[in-house]
């Protein structure tokens, strides 16, 4: 019997509920309930405290032998001299040679080396903590995106990820661009300031060619377009030193976070503007754009996109996920059945890490849930745990599936579990129903017609 059903029986028994009533509520046979009642009673009896049963004549075991005295290092008489030399940043070889020359030291070099290693104290690297006023500093940089299908082609390229982060609030502006130039670099700064609602006092940037023509600590030479843009907004450029990423560590962390979360697993950078709404005019277009506005994430609500295969459910879900990454949300996109199968085959440590990865993001997208119909028991329990934890912390989930919710009990193998999951998913959820013809069949028919025309 599944653990959650055992817990239900145990709880009801502790509340003095009759076995007949438990069978009526849970649908479990009374013989099974009776067997588990006996098992629970035996476990409680085994764990109950009892009086000691040791015989009175039994003596305590002898004390363990005292640890043997450790030998004293041959360098101990010269500790003060060695500490003074270490403060002068001298190495063990030089100290050993001085000991031999000055005091006729008879010990081995390795003895001095070990003694110096024990005396050395590695001081932690110190950093000054800087404080900033709101709107004072903005840090900007480029990062590298994941391989992405270039619109209108069959080629994959890695786009550039522009990130601007305010030093005071850590609020970030993100944009993905296919190519960069002096004009694009300046326009991205203007878009960032428009997004933040105003310009900053100064901007910290890397020494890339789009912004800095000649790096210099005191008088860097900026390119003309970038310099004119900064002058128009009364912003001062503060290029970081060469090979000194700590100066703009805030934006470096923002880029790394985006690459490790928002762009991981989301290979398609889709938008609702790319969607062909005319092919299936009955799709809930207004509801999709309302979802794309991302208000539901701030409210801790969910979205369930249910419908026939090929009608664009995954396209809408990916577009929402991509828009959320651009707005700075922590997003995790997964193909549900593949990810659940990986979880079922993982070790305990791997399962714990995956569970954290599903529970912590602001938005979790479970694409094509129940694509393979029946899922494993471990995957079903994972789904229940993830939905429960995210519901408790008011974190949003977007689910796409070809299966109507009335059949989820069959695919989970447990009608009670399906009711529990749907209760939490649908409590604060937008329900989008996709009906119509398949885009994939449409594209396949177009390719067949093209090939037939070419052969003729």
C-alpha positions in Angstrom: 0.0 0.0 0.0 1.2 3.5 -0.8 2.7 5.5 2.1 0.2 8.3 2.0 -2.7 5.7 2.4 -0.9 4.1 5.3 -0.6 7.5 6.9 -4.3 8.1 6.4 -5.2 4.8 8.0 -2.9 5.5 11.0 -4.2 9.0 11.5 -7.9 7.8 11.5 -7.1 4.9 13.9 -5.4 7.4 16.3 -8.5 9.5 16.2 -10.6 6.4 17.3 -12.3 6.1 14.0 -13.9 2.7 13.5 -12.6 0.3 10.9 -15.9 0.3 9.2 -15.9 4.1 8.8 -12.3 4.1 7.5 -13.3 1.5 4.9 -16.2 3.6 3.8 -14.1 6.8 3.6 -11.0 5.4 1.9 -12.5 2.5 -0.1 -9.9 0.1 1.4 -11.0 -3.4 2.4 -11.7 -3.9 6.1 -9.4 -6.9 6.2 -6.5 -4.7 5.0 -7.3 -2.1 7.5 -7.4 -4.7 10.3 -4.0 -6.1 9.3 -2.5 -2.6 9.3 -4.1 -1.9 12.7 -2.3 -4.9 14.1 1.0 -3.8 12.5 0.7 -0.3 13.9 -0.1 -1.7 17.4 2.9 -4.0 17.3 5.2 -1.2 16.2 4.0 1.0 19.1 4.5 -1.8 21.6 8.1 -2.4 20.3 8.9 1.3 20.6 7.4 1.9 24.0 9.8 2.5 26.9 10.5 -0.3 29.3 12.4 -0.9 32.5 16.0 -2.1 32.2 16.3 -5.9 32.1 20.1 -6.2 32.7 21.1 -8.7 35.3 22.2 -7.1 38.6 25.6 -8.8 38.6 26.6 -7.5 35.2 29.6 -5.1 35.4 30.3 -2.1 33.1 32.9 -2.6 30.4 36.4 -1.3 31.2 37.4 2.2 30.3 39.2 2.5 26.9 43.0 2.9 27.1 44.3 6.4 27.3 45.6 7.7 24.0 49.3 7.3 23.5 51.4 10.4 24.0 52.3 12.0 20.7 56.0 12.7 19.9 57.2 16.3 20.1 58.5 17.8 16.8 62.3 18.4 16.6 61.3 22.0 15.5 59.5 22.8 18.7 62.5 24.4 20.5 62.9 26.7 17.5 59.2 27.7 17.3 59.8 31.5 17.9 62.5 31.7 15.2 60.3 29.8 12.7 57.2 31.9 13.4 59.3 35.1 12.9 60.5 33.8 9.5 57.0 32.8 8.4 55.8 36.4 9.1 58.5 37.5 6.7 57.0 35.3 4.0 60.0 33.0 3.9 59.4 29.4 2.7 60.3 26.1 4.5 63.4 25.5 2.4 65.0 28.8 3.4 64.0 28.3 7.1 65.5 24.8 7.1 68.8 26.1 5.7 69.0 28.9 8.3 68.4 26.3 11.1 71.1 24.1 9.8 73.6 27.0 9.4 72.8 28.9 12.7 71.9 26.2 15.3 73.2 23.0 13.6 69.7 21.6 13.3 69.9 17.8 13.0 66.3 17.1 11.9 65.1 16.4 8.4 63.7 19.0 6.0 60.3 17.3 5.9 60.0 17.9 9.7 60.5 21.6 9.1 58.0 21.5 6.2 55.3 19.9 8.3 55.9 22.2 11.2 55.6 25.3 8.9 52.4 24.0 7.4 50.9 23.7 10.9 52.0 27.2 11.8 50.9 29.0 8.7 47.5 30.7 8.9 45.8 31.4 5.6 44.1 34.7 6.0 40.8 34.9 4.2 40.6 37.2 1.2 39.1 40.5 2.3 36.6 42.5 0.3 35.2 45.9 1.1 31.4 46.1 1.5 30.2 49.0 -0.6 26.8 50.8 -0.1 24.9 52.5 -2.8 22.0 54.9 -3.1 18.9 54.0 -5.2 19.5 54.7 -8.9 23.2 55.5 -8.3 24.9 52.6 -10.2 24.0 50.2 -12.9 26.2 47.3 -14.1 25.9 46.0 -17.6 27.4 43.1 -19.5 26.9 40.5 -22.2 26.5 36.8 -21.7 26.1 33.8 -24.0 22.7 32.2 -24.5 21.9 28.6 -25.3 21.9 27.2 -28.9 18.7 28.6 -30.4 16.9 28.0 -33.7 17.3 31.2 -35.8 13.9 32.4 -36.9 13.1 31.6 -40.5 16.0 29.1 -40.9 17.0 25.6 -39.8 20.3 26.7 -38.2 21.1 27.0 -34.5 23.2 29.9 -33.1 24.0 31.1 -29.6 22.5 34.6 -29.2 23.9 37.3 -26.9 22.3 37.9 -23.5 22.3 41.6 -22.4 21.8 42.1 -18.7 21.6 45.4 -16.8 21.4 45.2 -13.0 20.9 48.0 -10.5 23.4 47.9 -7.7 21.1 48.9 -4.9 18.0 46.8 -5.6 19.5 44.0 -7.7 16.6 44.5 -10.1 17.7 43.2 -13.6 16.7 44.0 -17.2 17.4 41.2 -19.7 17.3 41.1 -23.5 18.4 38.5 -26.0 19.9 39.8 -29.3 21.3 38.0 -32.3 24.0 40.6 -33.2 25.6 43.5 -31.4 27.0 46.8 -32.6 27.7 50.3 -31.2 24.1 51.3 -32.0 22.5 48.1 -30.5 24.6 48.5 -27.3 23.4 52.1 -26.9 19.8 51.2 -27.6 19.9 48.4 -25.0 20.9 50.9 -22.4 18.0 53.2 -23.4 15.6 50.2 -23.1 17.0 49.3 -19.7 16.5 52.9 -18.4 13.0 52.9 -19.9 12.3 49.6 -18.1 13.6 50.9 -14.7 11.8 54.2 -15.1 14.8 56.5 -15.3 18.6 56.6 -15.8 21.3 56.1 -13.3 24.2 58.3 -12.1 26.9 56.1 -13.6 27.2 52.7 -15.4 29.9 50.1 -14.8 30.7 48.1 -17.9 33.3 45.7 -19.3 36.0 46.9 -21.8 34.1 45.5 -24.8 34.5 47.3 -28.2 30.9 48.3 -28.4 31.5 50.7 -25.4 35.2 51.2 -24.9 37.7 51.9 -27.7 40.8 52.2 -25.5 40.8 50.9 -21.9 42.4 53.2 -19.3 42.0 53.3 -15.6 41.7 57.1 -15.5 40.7 58.3 -19.0 39.1 55.5 -21.0 38.2 56.4 -24.6 34.6 55.6 -25.4 33.1 55.1 -28.9 31.3 58.2 -30.2 27.8 56.7 -30.3 28.0 55.3 -26.7 29.6 58.5 -25.4 26.8 60.6 -26.9 24.1 58.4 -25.5 25.5 58.7 -22.0 26.0 62.4 -22.3 22.3 62.8 -23.4 21.1 61.1 -20.2 23.8 62.7 -18.0 25.4 59.3 -17.1 29.1 58.7 -16.4 30.8 55.5 -17.7 33.0 53.7 -15.3 34.8 50.8 -17.1 36.1 48.0 -14.9 39.7 47.2 -14.8 40.9 44.5 -17.3 40.5 41.0 -15.8 38.7 42.4 -12.7 35.2 40.8 -12.8 34.6 41.5 -9.1 34.1 45.2 -9.9 30.8 44.3 -11.6 30.1 41.1 -9.6 26.4 41.9 -9.3 25.7 41.7 -13.1 28.1 38.7 -13.4 25.9 36.8 -10.9 22.8 37.8 -12.7 24.1 36.5 -16.0 25.2 33.2 -14.4 21.8 32.8 -12.7 20.0 33.4 -16.0 22.2 30.9 -17.8 21.8 28.3 -15.1 18.0 28.6 -14.6 16.1 30.6 -17.1 17.9 29.5 -20.2 18.5 25.9 -19.1 16.1 23.4 -20.8 14.3 26.1 -22.8 15.9 25.8 -26.2 13.0 27.6 -28.1 12.8 31.3 -27.6 9.1 31.7 -28.6 6.7 34.5 -28.4 2.9 34.8 -28.9 3.6 37.2 -31.8 5.0 34.2 -33.8 1.8 32.1 -33.2 -0.6 31.6 -36.2 -3.9 32.5 -34.6 -5.8 32.4 -37.9 -5.3 28.6 -38.3 -7.4 27.8 -35.2 -9.5 30.9 -34.7 -11.4 29.3 -31.7 -8.3 29.2 -29.5 -8.6 31.3 -26.3 -6.3 34.1 -27.6 -7.3 36.7 -25.0 -6.6 34.3 -22.2 -3.2 33.4 -23.6 -2.2 37.1 -23.8 -3.4 37.6 -20.2 -1.2 34.7 -19.2 1.7 36.2 -21.1 1.3 39.4 -19.0 2.6 37.2 -16.0 0.3 38.7 -13.5 -0.6 35.2 -12.3 3.0 34.6 -11.1 2.8 37.5 -8.7 -0.6 36.1 -7.4 0.8 32.6 -7.0 -1.8 31.2 -9.4 -1.5 28.4 -11.9 -2.5 27.8 -15.5 -3.7 24.5 -17.1 -3.6 24.3 -20.9 -5.6 21.2 -21.9 -6.4 20.1 -25.5 -5.8 18.1 -28.5 -2.2 17.3 -29.8 -0.6 19.9 -32.2 -2.9 22.8 -31.3 -0.1 25.0 -29.8 -0.2 24.3 -26.1 3.6 23.9 -25.8 4.2 27.0 -27.9 2.1 29.1 -25.5 3.7 27.6 -22.4 7.3 28.2 -23.8 6.4 31.7 -24.8 5.1 32.4 -21.2 8.3 30.8 -19.7 10.6 32.8 -22.0 8.8 36.1 -21.2 9.1 35.3 -17.5 12.9 34.9 -17.8 13.1 38.2 -19.5 11.2 39.8 -16.6 13.7 38.4 -14.1 11.7 35.5 -12.7 13.3 32.2 -11.8 11.9 29.7 -14.3 12.2 25.9 -14.7 10.8 24.3 -17.9 10.7 20.5 -18.1 9.1 17.9 -20.4 7.1 16.2 -17.6 7.2 12.5 -18.5 10.9 12.5 -19.4 11.8 14.4 -16.2 9.7 12.1 -14.0 11.3 9.0 -15.5 14.7 10.4 -14.7 13.5 11.0 -11.1 12.2 7.5 -10.7 15.6 6.0 -11.8 17.8 8.4 -9.7 19.5 7.8 -6.4 18.1 9.3 -3.1 20.6 12.2 -3.4 19.7 12.9 -7.0 15.9 12.7 -6.2 16.4 15.2 -3.3 18.2 17.6 -5.7 15.6 17.3 -8.4 12.8 17.9 -5.9 14.4 21.1 -4.8 14.8 22.2 -8.4 11.1 21.7 -9.0 9.9 23.4 -5.8 12.1 26.5 -5.6 11.6 28.4 -8.9 9.0 31.2 -9.3 7.5 29.4 -12.2 7.5 25.7 -13.1 6.4 24.6 -16.5 5.3 20.9 -16.8 5.0 20.3 -20.6 3.1 17.3 -22.1 2.0 15.8 -18.8 0.8 12.2 -19.2 2.1 12.0 -22.8 3.1 8.4 -22.1 -0.2 7.8 -20.2 0.6 5.7 -17.1 3.5 7.1 -15.0 5.5 5.2 -12.3 4.4 5.3 -8.7 7.5 7.2 -7.7 6.8 9.8 -10.4 3.2 10.1 -9.2 4.2 10.7 -5.6 6.8 13.3 -6.9 4.0 15.1 -8.8 1.8 15.2 -5.7 4.7 16.5 -3.5 5.7 19.2 -6.0 2.1 20.4 -6.4 1.5 20.4 -2.7 4.8 22.3 -1.8 4.3 24.9 -4.5 0.7 25.4 -3.5 1.8 25.9 0.1 4.4 28.5 -0.9 2.1 30.1 -3.6 4.5 29.4 -6.5 3.0 29.1 -9.9 2.8 26.1 -12.2 1.9 25.9 -15.9 0.7 22.5 -17.0 0.1 21.4 -20.6 -1.5 18.0 -21.3 -3.5 16.1 -24.0 -5.4 14.3 -21.3 -8.7 15.6 -19.9 -8.6 16.0 -16.1 -11.3 13.4 -15.6 -8.9 10.7 -16.7 -5.9 11.7 -14.5 -6.9 9.1 -11.9 -6.3 6.3 -14.5 -2.8 7.7 -15.5 -1.8 8.2 -11.9 -3.1 4.8 -10.8 -4.9 6.4 -7.8 -8.1 8.4 -7.9 -7.6 9.9 -4.5 -4.1 11.2 -5.5 -5.5 12.7 -8.7 -8.2 14.5 -6.6 -5.6 15.9 -4.3 -3.4 17.1 -7.1 -6.3 18.7 -9.1 -7.7 20.3 -6.0 -4.5 22.3 -5.4 -3.8 22.9 -9.1 -7.3 24.2 -9.9 -7.9 26.3 -6.7 -6.2 29.3 -8.2 -5.9 28.5 -11.9 -6.7 29.7 -15.3 -8.2 26.9 -17.4 -7.4 27.2 -21.2 -9.0 24.6 -23.6 -7.3 24.2 -26.9 -9.4 22.6 -29.6 -8.9 22.6 -33.4 -6.7 21.2 -36.1 -3.1 20.1 -35.7 -0.3 22.5 -36.8 2.1 19.6 -37.2 -0.3 17.8 -39.6 -0.7 21.1 -41.5 3.1 21.4 -41.9 3.5 17.8 -42.8 0.8 18.2 -45.5 2.6 21.2 -46.9 5.9 19.3 -47.1 4.2 16.4 -48.9 2.6 18.8 -51.4 6.0 20.5 -51.9 7.8 17.2 -52.5 5.1 16.0 -54.9 5.3 19.3 -56.9 9.1 19.0 -57.0 8.9 15.3 -58.3 6.5 16.3 -61.0 
